[in-house]
Amino acid sequence: MPVNLSAPDPASLHPVPGVRLGITMAGVRKANRRDLSVIALDAGSAVAGVFTKNRFCAAPVQVCREHLDAGTGIRAVLINTGNANAGTGADGLARARLTCTALAEAMGVQPQQILPFSTGVIMETLPVDRIVAGIPAALAALRPDAWDEAAAGIMTTDTLPKAASRQVQIGGQTVSITGISKGAGMIRPNMATMLGFVATDANINPDLLQGLVRDAADASFNRITIDGDTSTNDSFLLIATNKAKHPRIESLSSPEGQVLRDAVIAVSQQLAQAIVRDGEGATKFITIQIEGGRDEAECQLAAYAIAHSPLVKTAFFASDPNLGRILAAVGYAGIADLDQTLIELYLDDVHVVRAGGRHPDYREEDGQRVMKQSEITIRVGLHRGPAQATVWTCDLSHEYVTINADYRS
């Protein structure tokens, strides 16, 4: 069961002017499930994205990069679930391009104006015929208030759809930011293993969008981990339709730019945290805060060492306060000149370690009390400098093994 996560209320998801969504059943892998989505964009929309750093990236990732680099103006996003079209070689690339051509012809645009996304099983042939046959139904279903349906339509092992939305005031105008994501396993930053799509009607200089999507990813999807695996298909897309009537944002450091940046990051963080809360087999949502580093990079080293440790994650699943495992992870994180006599460790409000050793007032029953909670914060002080970093993760349970052992069946 997901950790303190519920399905989004459709009424809470603000339509974004210039964006319409259509979802249908194409039978990509299984019958009678919504598995094909189209996000149609009005002319004049700007799009930017960040993608997996896995060198074995999927065919749709390669095509997306090509089409974004072409600079022809993206008019639609095509998403299928059930098949990742990864590890499929030249044939997979050809099939991804065929789906773009089919949607482009149906919409009266160019194939380079379509971005394809796939998620699901790796090394299986993409069923192009089923996707092409489903495109007319997806287009017929297009409407601006279908964000909740699109969130459900891109799920794989997710147990709940993931969507977030908010509105802000910019230049006296109401601006909407709404997004969806999917992901529950094979989650590791660079990007995190997921698909994410966030759209806004903000009027922004297109040259600023790539920087904004990177900032948002670094503050959200690149701060989550479930199992340490980086996927072949990770993608995060930011869309600005420029429909809002406020003066165009020319700088992210301007007051208006900061308002938009903060809102995009907030929506992205909500989506990213929802992925962790719905982590495969997760029973605990864990925030890891590293403080007092010389720079953010070494804080992240320590945070991810803790977050990726199977010993730490299984201890949290069992509510076993075997907290020496956390200290061991910090010790092997790769901070060469770390002074262990300065380390502090807290579990929520419980002071576990002081000056590198067990705090004299720490009692194991206090640690166990915290570890039985569904939401836990691990805070480590390095006492080396002013930097800090936060990572979100979950525990590792028997159910994770079961889900991934049975994934293709």
Backbone torsions as a table, in degrees:
resi	resn	phi	psi	omega
1	MET	NA	139.8	178.0
2	PRO	-63.6	152.4	-175.1
3	VAL	-89.6	106.1	176.9
4	ASN	50.4	47.1	179.1
5	LEU	-133.8	135.0	176.8
6	SER	-126.9	163.4	178.2
7	ALA	-62.7	143.9	-179.1
8	PRO	-66.4	144.4	174.4
9	ASP	-78.0	118.1	-178.4
10	PRO	-53.3	-33.3	-178.8
11	ALA	-68.3	-18.3	-179.1
12	SER	-87.4	-6.1	-175.9
13	LEU	-98.3	105.8	-174.7
14	HIS	-73.1	127.9	170.8
15	PRO	-57.8	147.1	177.6
16	VAL	-109.5	112.6	179.5
17	PRO	-52.1	130.6	-178.6
18	GLY	97.5	-1.4	-180.0
19	VAL	-124.7	131.1	172.9
20	ARG	-130.6	147.7	-175.7
21	LEU	-128.6	138.1	177.8
22	GLY	-134.8	133.6	-174.7
23	ILE	-129.4	141.3	-179.6
24	THR	-148.3	173.3	175.2
25	MET	-99.5	114.9	-179.8
26	ALA	-109.8	-6.8	-178.5
27	GLY	67.1	35.6	-177.6
28	VAL	-57.3	-46.8	177.1
29	ARG	-126.5	-41.3	-178.7
30	LYS	-129.2	147.9	179.0
31	ALA	-77.3	157.4	171.5
32	ASN	61.9	36.5	170.5
33	ARG	-140.9	144.6	179.4
34	ARG	-73.1	118.1	-172.6
35	ASP	-139.3	6.6	178.6
36	LEU	-134.9	124.5	-177.0
37	SER	-128.9	143.5	172.8
38	VAL	-122.1	130.4	171.1
39	ILE	-112.1	109.1	-177.4
40	ALA	-94.8	137.2	-176.1
41	LEU	-119.5	137.5	175.4
42	ASP	-66.2	154.4	174.9
43	ALA	-57.7	144.0	-179.2
44	GLY	94.7	-2.9	177.4
45	SER	-74.8	147.5	175.4
46	ALA	-110.8	142.8	-175.5
47	VAL	-136.4	138.0	174.1
48	ALA	-141.5	155.3	-177.7
49	GLY	-151.3	160.4	170.1
50	VAL	-126.8	147.7	-169.6
51	PHE	-134.8	170.2	-178.9
52	THR	-52.3	147.8	171.5
53	LYS	-98.1	5.9	173.4
54	ASN	-65.6	122.4	-177.0
55	ARG	-67.4	-18.7	177.3
56	PHE	-95.0	55.7	-172.4
57	CYS	-76.2	153.4	-175.1
58	ALA	-71.4	160.3	179.2
59	ALA	-56.9	-45.6	-179.8
60	PRO	-63.1	-32.0	176.4
61	VAL	-62.7	-44.6	179.0
62	GLN	-61.9	-42.1	-179.5
63	VAL	-68.8	-39.9	177.4
64	CYS	-58.4	-46.1	179.4
65	ARG	-60.1	-42.8	178.8
66	GLU	-61.0	-46.0	-175.2
67	HIS	-71.3	-35.4	174.9
68	LEU	-66.8	-39.6	179.1
69	ASP	-67.2	-26.2	-178.9
70	ALA	-65.8	-27.2	175.0
71	GLY	68.0	28.3	-177.5
72	THR	-89.3	-3.7	-179.6
73	GLY	92.0	105.0	-175.8
74	ILE	-75.2	134.0	-179.0
75	ARG	-115.4	-12.7	179.2
76	ALA	-163.2	154.4	174.3
77	VAL	-117.6	134.4	179.9
78	LEU	-119.9	121.8	-174.1
79	ILE	-125.9	126.8	170.5
80	ASN	-118.6	147.0	172.5
81	THR	-114.4	161.6	-179.5
82	GLY	100.7	-23.2	-178.9
83	ASN	-146.0	123.9	-175.3
84	ALA	-83.6	-16.1	-173.7
85	ASN	47.7	48.4	177.9
86	ALA	-124.1	147.1	-175.3
87	GLY	66.9	33.4	-175.2
88	THR	-118.0	4.2	172.5
89	GLY	62.1	-151.6	-177.0
90	ALA	-63.3	-34.2	179.0
91	ASP	-63.3	-39.5	178.5
92	GLY	-64.1	-40.6	176.7
93	LEU	-62.2	-44.1	-179.9
94	ALA	-62.2	-39.7	-179.5
95	ARG	-69.2	-39.5	176.7
96	ALA	-61.0	-41.6	179.7
97	ARG	-67.9	-34.4	177.4
98	LEU	-63.4	-38.3	178.6
99	THR	-66.2	-36.8	177.3
100	CYS	-64.2	-43.0	-180.0
101	THR	-62.9	-42.3	-178.6
102	ALA	-64.4	-44.1	179.9
103	LEU	-69.1	-39.2	179.4
104	ALA	-61.4	-43.3	179.1
105	GLU	-63.7	-38.6	-179.5
106	ALA	-69.3	-27.5	-178.3
107	MET	-98.6	-10.1	-178.1
108	GLY	74.4	35.1	177.9
109	VAL	-126.1	-174.8	-179.5
110	GLN	-92.2	149.1	178.5
111	PRO	-56.7	-32.5	179.4
112	GLN	-68.7	-9.1	179.0
113	GLN	-94.6	8.9	178.3
114	ILE	-113.3	136.0	174.5
115	LEU	-111.9	119.5	179.8
116	PRO	-94.0	143.9	176.1
117	PHE	-137.2	138.8	179.4
118	SER	-134.8	147.9	176.8
119	THR	-149.2	142.6	-178.6
120	GLY	144.6	-141.2	-174.5
121	VAL	-79.5	137.5	-179.7
122	ILE	-87.4	150.7	174.8
123	MET	68.9	29.8	171.5
124	GLU	-122.0	144.7	-175.5
125	THR	-67.3	130.4	179.1
126	LEU	-68.4	124.4	-179.8
127	PRO	-78.3	79.9	-175.0
128	VAL	-57.2	-42.2	-176.1
129	ASP	-58.6	-40.5	179.8
130	ARG	-68.0	-39.4	179.6
131	ILE	-66.6	-46.7	179.6
132	VAL	-61.1	-40.6	179.8
133	ALA	-66.0	-27.0	-179.0
134	GLY	-85.8	-13.9	-175.9
135	ILE	-59.2	-45.9	180.0
136	PRO	-57.4	-39.3	179.7
137	ALA	-68.0	-38.1	178.0
138	ALA	-64.9	-41.0	178.6
139	LEU	-67.7	-38.2	179.7
140	ALA	-66.0	-23.9	-177.6
141	ALA	-89.2	-1.6	-174.3
142	LEU	-58.2	129.8	172.6
143	ARG	-159.0	157.6	-173.5
144	PRO	-76.0	-15.4	-173.8
145	ASP	-109.4	31.3	-176.6
146	ALA	-105.4	27.4	-178.5
147	TRP	-61.5	-39.9	-179.1
148	ASP	-66.3	-37.4	178.2
149	GLU	-69.0	-37.8	177.6
150	ALA	-66.1	-38.7	177.9
151	ALA	-60.6	-38.8	177.8
152	ALA	-73.1	-32.8	-175.4
153	GLY	-71.8	-17.4	-179.1
154	ILE	-102.2	5.8	-177.7
155	MET	-70.7	148.8	168.9
156	THR	-119.7	-93.3	176.8
157	THR	-88.0	4.2	174.6
158	ASP	-57.3	145.0	175.0
159	THR	-96.4	-18.0	179.9
160	LEU	-139.8	147.8	171.4
161	PRO	-68.7	154.0	-176.3
162	LYS	-126.5	120.1	-180.0
163	ALA	-150.1	152.7	-179.8
164	ALA	-149.6	154.3	-176.1
165	SER	-159.6	148.4	171.0
166	ARG	-157.5	165.2	177.2
167	GLN	-126.7	144.6	178.7
168	VAL	-134.7	163.5	176.8
169	GLN	-100.3	124.9	176.3
170	ILE	-131.6	120.5	179.3
171	GLY	56.9	34.6	179.6
172	GLY	78.7	6.0	-179.5
173	GLN	-115.6	146.8	175.6
174	THR	-82.6	125.3	-179.5
175	VAL	-117.3	134.0	-178.5
176	SER	-103.1	143.6	173.1
177	ILE	-132.7	117.6	-177.6
178	THR	-135.8	142.7	-179.2
179	GLY	-151.2	164.7	175.7
180	ILE	-134.5	158.1	174.8
181	SER	-150.5	164.5	172.2
182	LYS	-140.1	152.8	177.9
183	GLY	152.4	141.9	177.5
184	ALA	-151.9	-24.8	178.2
185	GLY	-144.9	174.0	-172.6
186	MET	54.2	47.6	-174.3
187	ILE	-108.3	120.1	175.0
188	ARG	-158.7	131.6	-178.7
189	PRO	-55.5	167.4	-177.6
190	ASN	94.9	42.7	-19.6
191	MET	-67.9	172.0	167.9
192	ALA	-67.1	150.1	-176.4
193	THR	-74.5	99.1	-173.3
194	MET	-171.5	172.5	163.0
195	LEU	-119.0	137.5	177.7
196	GLY	-141.6	138.6	-179.8
197	PHE	-137.1	119.5	178.0
198	VAL	-123.7	134.6	-179.7
199	ALA	-128.8	148.9	175.5
200	THR	-143.4	152.4	174.4
201	ASP	-93.4	9.4	179.4
202	ALA	-56.4	145.1	177.1
203	ASN	-93.9	104.9	-172.5
204	ILE	-135.0	142.2	174.5
205	ASN	-55.9	122.5	-176.9
206	PRO	-57.2	-26.2	-179.9
207	ASP	-65.8	-18.6	-179.0
208	LEU	-87.3	-12.8	-168.7
209	LEU	-69.9	-37.5	-179.3
210	GLN	-65.1	-40.7	176.2
211	GLY	-64.3	-37.6	-179.5
212	LEU	-68.4	-41.8	-179.6
213	VAL	-68.1	-33.2	176.6
214	ARG	-68.6	-42.8	177.2
215	ASP	-59.2	-44.7	-178.4
216	ALA	-65.3	-42.4	179.5
217	ALA	-64.4	-43.1	-178.0
218	ASP	-65.5	-27.0	-179.4
219	ALA	-92.5	-2.7	-172.9
220	SER	-139.7	-81.9	-174.2
221	PHE	-66.4	-25.5	176.0
222	ASN	-89.8	16.1	175.3
223	ARG	-122.2	17.5	179.9
224	ILE	-122.4	150.9	174.0
225	THR	-154.8	139.9	176.0
226	ILE	-112.7	-50.8	-174.8
227	ASP	-134.0	4.3	175.6
228	GLY	82.7	3.6	179.8
229	ASP	-97.2	129.7	176.2
230	THR	-95.4	124.9	-175.2
231	SER	-79.6	174.3	177.8
232	THR	-90.3	-10.8	-168.1
233	ASN	-122.0	5.9	-174.3
234	ASP	-56.0	130.2	-178.8
235	SER	-152.0	140.6	175.6
236	PHE	-136.4	120.6	-174.4
237	LEU	-114.8	137.2	174.6
238	LEU	-119.5	128.0	-176.6
239	ILE	-118.7	133.4	172.3
240	ALA	-125.0	116.2	-176.5
241	THR	-84.5	-12.9	178.0
242	ASN	60.9	28.7	-179.1
243	LYS	-86.1	-21.7	-177.9
244	ALA	-65.0	149.8	-171.7
245	LYS	-91.3	4.5	178.9
246	HIS	-74.1	160.5	176.0
247	PRO	-57.5	145.9	-176.0
248	ARG	-62.4	136.0	177.0
249	ILE	-77.2	122.1	-177.5
250	GLU	-108.6	-6.1	-179.8
251	SER	-152.3	133.2	177.3
252	LEU	-74.0	-14.4	177.3
253	SER	-88.8	-6.3	175.1
254	SER	-71.3	161.9	177.3
255	PRO	-55.1	-41.8	179.8
256	GLU	-68.2	-40.1	178.5
257	GLY	-63.9	-37.8	178.9
258	GLN	-66.8	-39.4	177.9
259	VAL	-60.6	-46.5	179.8
260	LEU	-65.2	-46.3	-179.1
261	ARG	-57.9	-46.5	-179.2
262	ASP	-62.1	-39.4	-178.7
263	ALA	-69.6	-41.9	178.3
264	VAL	-63.0	-42.3	178.7
265	ILE	-65.4	-40.7	180.0
266	ALA	-61.8	-44.6	177.7
267	VAL	-64.2	-42.1	-179.5
268	SER	-64.5	-40.2	178.4
269	GLN	-65.8	-39.0	178.4
270	GLN	-63.0	-41.4	178.6
271	LEU	-66.9	-42.1	-179.2
272	ALA	-65.2	-44.5	179.2
273	GLN	-65.6	-31.4	176.8
274	ALA	-63.6	-35.0	176.9
275	ILE	-61.9	-44.6	179.1
276	VAL	-66.5	-42.4	179.8
277	ARG	-61.1	-27.8	179.7
278	ASP	-102.3	18.5	179.4
279	GLY	-54.7	144.4	-176.0
280	GLU	-56.5	116.3	178.8
281	GLY	75.1	7.8	-174.3
282	ALA	-68.2	140.8	172.3
283	THR	-123.6	-10.3	-179.2
284	LYS	-133.5	138.8	172.1
285	PHE	-104.5	120.6	-170.1
286	ILE	-120.0	124.3	173.5
287	THR	-100.0	127.9	179.6
288	ILE	-113.3	117.0	-179.8
289	GLN	-115.1	122.3	175.7
290	ILE	-109.8	126.1	-176.4
291	GLU	-123.2	157.1	172.5
292	GLY	76.3	26.7	175.8
293	GLY	-85.1	162.2	175.6
294	ARG	-70.7	-32.7	175.2
295	ASP	-150.7	168.7	-176.7
296	GLU	-65.0	-32.6	-176.8
297	ALA	-60.4	-44.5	-179.1
298	GLU	-73.2	-28.2	173.4
299	CYS	-64.0	-40.5	178.4
300	GLN	-66.9	-37.0	176.5
301	LEU	-56.2	-47.4	-179.3
302	ALA	-66.9	-42.0	-178.2
303	ALA	-62.6	-45.7	-178.4
304	TYR	-72.3	-30.5	175.7
305	ALA	-60.5	-42.4	176.5
306	ILE	-67.1	-47.8	-173.5
307	ALA	-65.8	-28.0	-176.7
308	HIS	-95.0	-6.9	-176.5
309	SER	-71.1	116.8	175.9
310	PRO	-60.9	-32.3	179.4
311	LEU	-67.1	-41.7	176.9
312	VAL	-65.6	-46.7	-173.5
313	LYS	-66.9	-38.3	178.5
314	THR	-72.8	-32.2	175.4
315	ALA	-62.6	-39.5	178.9
316	PHE	-69.1	-35.3	176.1
317	PHE	-60.7	-40.2	-178.1
318	ALA	-85.3	-1.4	-175.3
319	SER	56.3	36.7	-179.2
320	ASP	-100.1	112.2	-176.4
321	PRO	-75.4	57.2	176.1
322	ASN	-87.6	70.2	-164.4
323	LEU	-82.0	-7.3	171.8
324	GLY	-60.7	-23.6	177.8
325	ARG	-63.4	-34.7	177.9
326	ILE	-66.8	-45.0	178.6
327	LEU	-61.6	-41.0	179.1
328	ALA	-61.2	-41.2	179.6
329	ALA	-64.2	-42.5	176.5
330	VAL	-61.0	-38.4	-177.8
331	GLY	-66.9	-32.6	179.3
332	TYR	-99.5	12.3	-176.7
333	ALA	-65.4	-22.4	179.0
334	GLY	110.1	15.0	175.6
335	ILE	-90.6	99.1	-165.3
336	ALA	-62.0	-39.3	-175.0
337	ASP	-105.4	30.0	179.5
338	LEU	-62.2	132.3	177.4
339	ASP	-99.2	105.3	-175.0
340	GLN	-65.7	-20.5	-177.8
341	THR	-75.1	-5.0	179.2
342	LEU	-102.6	-7.0	-170.1
343	ILE	-71.4	135.3	171.9
344	GLU	-118.7	144.6	178.3
345	LEU	-137.2	130.7	176.2
346	TYR	-125.3	142.8	163.2
347	LEU	-109.9	109.1	-171.3
348	ASP	48.6	-117.3	-177.5
349	ASP	-92.8	1.6	-175.8
350	VAL	-91.7	119.6	179.3
351	HIS	-85.0	106.5	-172.2
352	VAL	-92.3	-44.3	-174.5
353	VAL	-128.7	133.7	174.6
354	ARG	-130.9	133.0	178.6
355	ALA	53.0	39.6	174.5
356	GLY	80.3	1.2	-179.9
357	GLY	-133.7	168.3	-178.8
358	ARG	-58.1	130.4	178.1
359	HIS	-65.4	135.3	-175.9
360	PRO	-61.4	-24.0	-179.2
361	ASP	-94.6	-1.8	-177.2
362	TYR	-72.2	132.9	175.4
363	ARG	-120.1	137.0	-175.9
364	GLU	-60.6	-32.6	179.2
365	GLU	-64.8	-27.8	176.1
366	ASP	-70.6	-41.8	176.3
367	GLY	-62.6	-41.3	-179.8
368	GLN	-67.0	-35.5	177.2
369	ARG	-58.1	-45.7	179.3
370	VAL	-67.1	-42.6	-175.1
371	MET	-68.7	-16.5	175.6
372	LYS	-79.7	-11.8	179.5
373	GLN	-71.0	157.2	176.6
374	SER	-81.6	-20.0	177.3
375	GLU	-127.6	128.4	-172.3
376	ILE	-137.3	141.8	173.6
377	THR	-115.6	124.2	171.0
378	ILE	-98.6	124.2	179.3
379	ARG	-124.4	124.4	-178.9
380	VAL	-120.3	128.1	175.2
381	GLY	-103.3	124.7	-179.8
382	LEU	-92.9	-25.7	179.8
383	HIS	56.0	49.6	179.1
384	ARG	-122.7	-15.2	-175.5
385	GLY	174.4	-164.2	-173.2
386	PRO	-95.5	-4.0	-170.9
387	ALA	-80.0	158.5	177.2
388	GLN	-150.5	163.6	177.3
389	ALA	-156.0	149.9	178.8
390	THR	-126.4	136.5	176.7
391	VAL	-131.7	145.4	178.2
392	TRP	-113.3	135.2	179.7
393	THR	-148.2	-171.6	-179.9
394	CYS	-142.2	176.2	177.9
395	ASP	-81.5	177.7	-178.3
396	LEU	-125.1	118.1	-171.2
397	SER	-117.9	173.2	174.5
398	HIS	-58.0	-35.5	-175.2
399	GLU	-63.8	-31.0	177.9
400	TYR	-59.1	-44.2	179.6
401	VAL	-63.8	-44.0	-178.2
402	THR	-61.6	-46.2	-178.3
403	ILE	-59.9	-46.9	-175.0
404	ASN	-78.9	-24.4	174.3
405	ALA	-70.2	-32.5	-176.1
406	ASP	-102.0	10.2	-166.9
407	TYR	-57.8	-40.5	-174.2
408	ARG	-87.0	-9.3	-175.6
409	SER	-86.4	NA	NA
